[in-house]
Amino acid sequence: MEKNVVLYIDEEQSALDSYGRELRKNLPPELEIICSLPQPTLPEMLKFICSMRPRIASIVVDEHLEVAGTADYIGSQLADAYRQLDSKIPIYILSNHPDEIDDNLESVEYILSKDDFADGGVALDSAIKRMVRHINAYEQIVDEREQRFVNLLKKYVLSEISTEEALELSELKFWREAPAAIEESTMTMELKRKLDEQEDTLNDIEKLLSGEK
């Protein structure tokens, strides 16, 4: 069985080597740590991340991905974009300058200091424990989502689904299918795509519930 993945993204290879090594040393061995330079554009980076679904359990990303000139976006922008595909996955910003990053970023769970990883000690231990808790909770959410989707799909096929359950099924359907659509496409991922797809699905469900052909 393949391991679940923690993806670490940084624009500096030396950082990928050193902090990737620390992640492998401190996170549970049942997690695979994959270190990657950023893709040049945000759509390409989203496509790369989605290629790992459903194994990916967490994302750790440097904030200043644009510094080396290889990417035209920053870590928090990537976090915001991926949140459109999955609102629950734990995402962390790893930075040399955590004080410069807004503590109220809703798209990340925690802002990690690279100094803590370099120095070890209590701060690193606390950060790792928090990451493990988040990852474990997310893995449980994924399992529950899959089971709920199967149960609602059965009710849908049997025409036993309520309007509220139909809405829930639509959301779960997007969560399952949107990453695959991104992986197969080179187009820019925008929130409008999500809204349009959800609206189409809801219209189909409403027609079914009302008995229309």
Long-range contacts (C-beta under 8 A, 24 or more apart in sequence): 2-32, 2-55, 3-30, 3-31, 3-32, 3-55, 4-30, 4-31, 4-32, 4-55, 4-56, 4-57, 4-135, 4-139, 5-31, 5-32, 5-33, 5-34, 5-52, 5-55, 5-56, 5-57, 6-31, 6-32, 6-33, 6-34, 6-56, 6-57, 6-58, 6-59, 6-60, 6-135, 7-34, 7-36, 7-49, 7-52, 7-56, 7-58, 7-59, 7-60, 8-33, 8-34, 8-35, 8-36, 8-60, 8-61, 8-94, 9-35, 9-36, 9-37, 9-38, 9-45, 9-59, 9-60, 9-61, 9-62, 9-65, 9-75, 9-78, 10-35, 10-37, 10-38, 10-61, 10-62, 10-65, 10-94, 11-37, 11-38, 11-62, 11-64, 11-65, 11-66, 11-67, 11-68, 11-70, 11-71, 12-62, 12-68, 13-37, 15-62, 15-114, 18-118, 19-94, 19-114, 19-117, 22-117, 22-124, 23-60, 26-124, 26-128, 27-128, 27-131, 27-132, 28-132, 31-57, 31-135, 37-70, 38-65, 38-70, 38-71, 38-73, 38-78, 39-71, 40-70, 40-71, 40-72, 41-71, 41-72, 41-73, 42-72, 42-73, 42-77, 42-78, 42-81, 42-188, 42-189, 43-182, 43-186, 43-187, 43-188, 43-189, 44-186, 45-71, 45-73, 45-78, 46-78, 46-81, 46-82, 46-85, 46-182, 46-189, 47-182, 47-183, 47-185, 47-186, 49-82, 50-85, 50-179, 50-180, 50-182, 50-183, 51-183, 53-179, 53-180, 53-183, 54-142, 56-89, 57-89, 57-90, 57-135, 57-138, 57-139, 58-89, 58-90, 58-91, 58-92, 58-131, 58-134, 58-135, 58-138, 59-89, 59-90, 59-91, 59-92, 60-91, 60-92, 60-94, 60-112, 61-91, 61-92, 61-93, 61-94, 62-93, 62-94, 62-95, 63-93, 63-94, 63-95, 63-97, 63-100, 63-101, 64-95, 76-101, 76-102, 76-105, 76-107, 76-108, 79-105, 79-107, 79-108, 80-107, 81-189, 82-107, 83-107, 84-189, 84-191, 84-194, 85-175, 85-178, 85-179, 85-182, 85-189, 86-175, 86-179, 88-138, 88-141, 89-138, 90-131, 90-134, 90-135, 90-138, 92-131, 109-134, 110-134, 145-172, 145-175, 148-172, 149-173, 149-176, 159-208, 161-209, 163-209, 166-202, 166-205, 166-206, 166-209, 167-202, 167-205, 169-205, 170-198, 170-201, 170-202, 170-205, 171-198, 173-201, 174-198, 174-201
